[in-house]
Amino acid sequence: MPDHIHGIIWITEVGATESVARKTSPGLDPCSLGVIVGQYKSRTAKLINRIRKTPGKKIWQRNYYDRIIRNEKELHSIRRYIINNPLQWEDDQGKSLHNFF
């Protein structure tokens, strides 16, 4: 997508390595979705800025939308949405995954 990404994150294990635990704020679960998304945004922003030669430039918006996928039917529906979303870009501006379901 021109201005956002979609993804499905499977969190299957609770617990973390010592290196991940050290990089999070005290009291945060290092395997929480917020920490996972924060690490992704941080690492990709640094890489993008290195490629663009724009150190420190803001890349990501502050927040994100999340949704718990509770069954196979929801998983299939969300996968279909993610696959078809780029085809709908011109007609879909202003809509979001949050409003779709």
LINURTA-V635412 format. One record per residue. N is the residue number from 0. SS is DSSP state (hx for helix, st for strand, lp for the rest). OMEGA is omega in degrees with one decimal (999 if undefined). D_LAST is the distance of its C-alpha to the last C-alpha in Angstrom with 2 decimals. Layout:
<<N | SS | OMEGA | D_LAST> <N | SS | OMEGA | D_LAST>>
This chain:
<<0 | lp | -178.8 | 18.97> <1 | lp | -173.8 | 21.59> <2 | lp | 178.0 | 20.38> <3 | lp | 176.4 | 17.96> <4 | lp | 173.0 | 17.20> <5 | lp | 176.3 | 14.48> <6 | lp | 175.9 | 15.63> <7 | lp | 179.4 | 15.38> <8 | lp | 176.5 | 18.04> <9 | lp | 175.2 | 19.61> <10 | lp | -172.9 | 21.74> <11 | lp | -177.7 | 24.21> <12 | lp | 174.0 | 27.31> <13 | lp | -177.4 | 28.24> <14 | lp | -177.5 | 31.17> <15 | lp | 174.8 | 32.19> <16 | lp | -178.7 | 35.17> <17 | hx | -177.2 | 37.66> <18 | hx | 177.9 | 37.01> <19 | hx | -178.8 | 33.30> <20 | hx | -179.8 | 34.19> <21 | hx | -175.2 | 36.80> <22 | hx | -179.0 | 34.45> <23 | lp | 178.4 | 32.11> <24 | lp | 177.8 | 32.96> <25 | lp | 178.5 | 34.74> <26 | lp | 178.2 | 32.57> <27 | lp | 175.4 | 29.45> <28 | lp | -176.4 | 28.41> <29 | lp | 177.8 | 28.98> <30 | lp | 179.4 | 26.28> <31 | lp | 179.8 | 23.52> <32 | hx | 179.7 | 20.46> <33 | hx | 179.1 | 21.85> <34 | hx | 179.4 | 25.15> <35 | hx | 179.9 | 23.78> <36 | hx | 178.5 | 21.76> <37 | hx | 178.2 | 24.82> <38 | hx | 178.6 | 27.18> <39 | hx | -179.2 | 25.21> <40 | hx | -179.2 | 25.13> <41 | hx | -177.2 | 28.78> <42 | hx | -179.4 | 30.06> <43 | hx | 177.4 | 28.29> <44 | hx | 178.5 | 29.35> <45 | hx | 179.7 | 32.91> <46 | hx | 179.2 | 32.91> <47 | hx | -179.5 | 31.53> <48 | hx | 176.2 | 34.05> <49 | hx | 179.8 | 36.83> <50 | hx | -178.1 | 36.16> <51 | hx | -175.3 | 35.98> <52 | lp | 179.0 | 38.89> <53 | lp | -174.6 | 37.06> <54 | lp | 175.5 | 37.53> <55 | lp | -179.3 | 35.45> <56 | lp | 179.5 | 33.27> <57 | lp | -179.7 | 29.79> <58 | lp | -172.2 | 27.17> <59 | lp | 169.9 | 23.94> <60 | lp | -173.5 | 22.24> <61 | lp | -172.3 | 22.84> <62 | lp | 175.8 | 19.44> <63 | lp | 175.4 | 16.30> <64 | lp | 176.0 | 12.64> <65 | lp | 179.5 | 12.15> <66 | lp | 175.7 | 9.93> <67 | lp | 179.0 | 11.88> <68 | lp | -170.3 | 11.41> <69 | lp | -178.3 | 13.07> <70 | lp | -177.4 | 13.96> <71 | hx | 179.6 | 14.68> <72 | hx | 177.5 | 12.10> <73 | hx | 179.0 | 9.23> <74 | hx | 179.5 | 11.71> <75 | hx | -179.6 | 12.36> <76 | hx | -179.7 | 8.89> <77 | hx | 176.1 | 8.68> <78 | hx | 179.3 | 12.33> <79 | hx | 177.8 | 12.03> <80 | hx | -178.7 | 9.75> <81 | hx | -179.6 | 12.41> <82 | hx | -175.2 | 15.23> <83 | hx | -174.5 | 14.43> <84 | hx | 179.4 | 13.40> <85 | hx | 179.3 | 17.15> <86 | hx | -177.5 | 17.93> <87 | hx | -169.1 | 15.72> <88 | hx | -176.6 | 17.12> <89 | hx | -179.9 | 19.49> <90 | hx | -169.3 | 17.16> <91 | hx | -177.1 | 14.15> <92 | lp | -178.0 | 16.14> <93 | lp | 175.7 | 14.69> <94 | lp | 177.4 | 10.98> <95 | lp | 175.7 | 9.29> <96 | hx | -179.4 | 6.87> <97 | hx | -178.6 | 6.58> <98 | hx | -173.6 | 5.77> <99 | hx | -173.3 | 3.81> <100 | lp | 999 | 0.00>>
